[in-house]
Amino acid sequence: MEAWQAWDLALRCGGQLRLSQMVAIGVDFTAALQIATSLGHDVNATAEFLPAIETGMTSAFNEKMVAATSKRS
């Protein structure tokens, strides 16, 4: 898998965040792996880097939510 393919997959999975009380708790791996399969990506390679994508996406989402909440206070 090329780096651009991993980045493309990460962007496509932006809507696959699992939320609980407006806190991102993870990425829906089933949906992400299905997207990868549909794009013809190597599912094994995807499974290797998906946790890193999940960490980045959830922390970025949660940081933005904290910033938005603190502006309202």
N, C-alpha and C positions, 0 to 999 in steps of 0.2 A: 504494500500500500504506500502510495506517495504522500508526502506531507500535505499537498493541496487537497487530496481526497479526505484526509483526516479532518482538515479545517472545514471543508465543505460539509462533511457529516456533522461536525459540531454545530455549525450554523443551522442545519436542517433540524437538529434535535432541540433547538431552543424552546420549542413549544411542548417538549416532552418532560418538563420539570414536574416532579411530584411536590405538591405543596400541602402543608398542614398549618392552618391558622396564619396564612400568608408568610410562612417560613419555608424556604426551599429545603427539602429533605433528601432529594436525590433525583436522578434521571430514570425514566421508565426504560430499563435496559431491553425489555422485550420489544418495545417500539423502536428503539435505537438500532437494535440488531436486525429488525425487519427492514428498516430504512436502508441499512448497509447491504442487506441481501438484495433488495430491490435495485440498488445502484450497481450491483455486481462486485461489491468490495469483498475482500477476504474476511469472513466472519471471525476467524480465529485471531487475526491481527486486530480487528475491531474490539474484540473482547479484551485484548491486552491493554489498549490505551483508553478504553471507555471510562474506567475509574478515574483517570486523570482529568478527562473532560468533565466528568461529574463533579469532581472537587472544585475545579475552576468555575463552573457554571453556578453551582450552589453558593459558593462564597461570594461571587460577584453579585448575584441576585440579592442575597441577604444583606450585603453591604449597602446596596442601593435602597433597599427597604428601610434600613436603619437611618440612612441619611434623609430619606423622604419623611420618615416619621419624626425625626428630630427637628426638621424645618417647620412642621406643623405645631410643635409645642411651644 
